[in-house]
Amino acid sequence: MMNRTILVGRLTKDPELKYTQNGVAVVSFTLAVNRPFKNNGEQQADFINVVAWRKTAENVANYLNKGSLAGVDGRIQTRNYEGQDGRRVYVTEVVADQVSFLEPKKQEQKKQEPRYAPDPADPFQSGSEPLDINDEDLPF
């Protein structure tokens, strides 16, 4: 038997990160996935609840937010619990094995994080002055 789900969509709100009593990270979010057809010219979408655990959960919480485009590879799982009114409540959701970030970071995030820190002692960094190198200085 096979239970595998692959989705691509946008988050409808910021992910909610929580920790279990044992300190295991768990995140939940809803993914809006467009249907491949239109109804009377209007695009239809499904809103699918997704749960991710451990390091994947922390990465989702740190790098995705409302409107982010994400790919989810996981499985459908149904769980149940007793509601406050005493009735059995069933929840069907996708448990993500892998979440892919499908967009580059936003511009304001890029400005805050430098790609590299230049070495202040690097004599070749400025590049404005010609170097005086004699052929005898070269090892070949």
matplotlib code that plots the C-alpha trace (Angstrom):
import matplotlib.pyplot as plt

x = [0.0, 1.1, 0.3, 2.2, 1.2, 3.1, 1.7, 2.8, 1.0, 1.2, 0.9, -2.4, -0.9, 2.3, 3.3, 2.6, 5.6, 5.0, 7.0, 5.8, 6.3, 9.5, 10.8, 10.1, 9.3, 6.1, 4.7, 1.3, 0.3, -2.3, -1.3, -3.6, -3.2, -4.8, -7.0, -6.0, -9.4, -11.5, -15.2, -17.0, -13.7, -12.7, -9.6, -10.6, -8.2, -8.1, -6.8, -4.8, -3.6, 0.1, 2.1, 5.9, 8.1, 11.6, 14.2, 11.8, 9.3, 12.0, 13.1, 9.5, 8.9, 12.2, 12.0, 8.4, 5.6, 2.1, 2.2, 5.4, 5.5, 6.3, 6.5, 5.4, 6.2, 4.5, 1.6, -2.0, -2.8, -6.1, -6.0, -8.9, -9.5, -12.4, -13.7, -14.8, -18.4, -17.5, -17.8, -15.1, -13.3, -11.5, -8.7, -7.2, -3.9, -0.7, 2.4, 5.3, 8.4, 10.1, 9.3, 10.9, 11.2, 10.3, 11.0, 14.1, 14.2, 12.5, 14.7, 14.5, 15.8, 18.7, 19.8, 20.1, 22.2, 25.6, 26.6, 30.2, 32.4, 35.4, 38.8, 40.1, 43.7, 43.2, 45.6, 43.7, 40.3, 40.4, 41.6, 42.1, 45.9, 48.0, 50.2, 53.9, 54.9, 58.2, 58.5, 61.1, 58.5, 56.4, 56.9, 56.5]
y = [0.0, 3.6, 6.8, 9.7, 13.3, 16.0, 19.5, 22.9, 26.0, 29.2, 29.5, 31.1, 32.4, 32.3, 28.8, 28.0, 26.5, 24.6, 22.1, 18.9, 18.1, 16.2, 19.3, 18.0, 20.8, 20.6, 23.2, 23.5, 25.6, 25.6, 25.4, 26.9, 24.7, 25.8, 23.3, 22.5, 23.9, 27.0, 27.2, 29.8, 31.5, 31.7, 29.8, 27.3, 26.3, 23.7, 24.6, 21.7, 21.4, 20.4, 19.3, 19.0, 17.7, 18.3, 20.1, 20.5, 22.2, 24.7, 25.4, 26.1, 28.4, 30.3, 30.7, 30.6, 33.0, 34.0, 33.9, 31.9, 29.3, 25.9, 22.3, 19.6, 15.9, 13.7, 11.4, 11.8, 11.0, 11.0, 11.4, 11.7, 13.1, 13.8, 17.4, 19.6, 18.6, 14.9, 14.0, 12.3, 14.8, 13.5, 15.5, 14.7, 16.4, 16.0, 15.0, 16.5, 14.4, 17.2, 20.9, 22.8, 26.5, 27.5, 31.2, 33.3, 35.3, 38.7, 41.7, 43.1, 39.8, 39.7, 43.2, 42.1, 39.0, 39.6, 36.8, 36.9, 38.9, 40.4, 39.8, 43.2, 41.9, 40.8, 42.9, 42.0, 43.2, 46.8, 45.9, 49.5, 49.6, 47.6, 44.9, 45.1, 41.5, 40.5, 37.3, 36.1, 36.2, 33.6, 29.9, 28.7]
z = [0.0, -0.6, 1.2, -0.4, -0.9, -2.9, -2.8, -3.9, -2.6, -0.5, 3.2, 4.3, 7.6, 9.5, 10.7, 14.4, 16.2, 19.4, 21.5, 23.0, 26.7, 25.7, 23.8, 20.3, 17.8, 15.9, 13.4, 11.8, 8.8, 6.1, 2.4, -0.3, -3.4, -6.6, -8.4, -12.1, -13.4, -13.0, -11.9, -14.0, -14.8, -11.1, -9.8, -7.0, -4.2, -1.5, 1.9, 3.4, 6.9, 7.2, 10.3, 10.4, 13.2, 14.6, 12.5, 9.6, 11.9, 13.1, 9.6, 8.5, 11.4, 10.8, 7.0, 5.8, 6.5, 5.2, 1.4, 1.0, -1.8, -0.5, -1.6, 0.8, 0.4, 3.0, 3.9, 4.8, 8.4, 10.4, 14.2, 16.6, 20.1, 22.4, 22.1, 25.0, 24.3, 24.7, 21.0, 19.1, 16.7, 13.6, 12.0, 8.6, 7.8, 5.8, 7.9, 6.0, 5.6, 3.6, 3.0, 0.2, 0.1, -3.5, -3.5, -2.7, 0.5, 0.3, -0.3, 3.2, 4.6, 2.0, 3.1, 6.8, 6.1, 4.3, 2.0, 3.2, 5.5, 3.6, 5.2, 6.2, 5.8, 2.2, 0.0, -3.2, -2.0, -3.3, -6.8, -7.6, -7.7, -10.2, -8.6, -9.2, -9.8, -11.4, -13.4, -11.0, -8.2, -9.9, -9.0, -12.6]

ax = plt.figure().add_subplot(projection="3d")
ax.plot(x, y, z, "-o")
ax.set_aspect("equal")
plt.show()
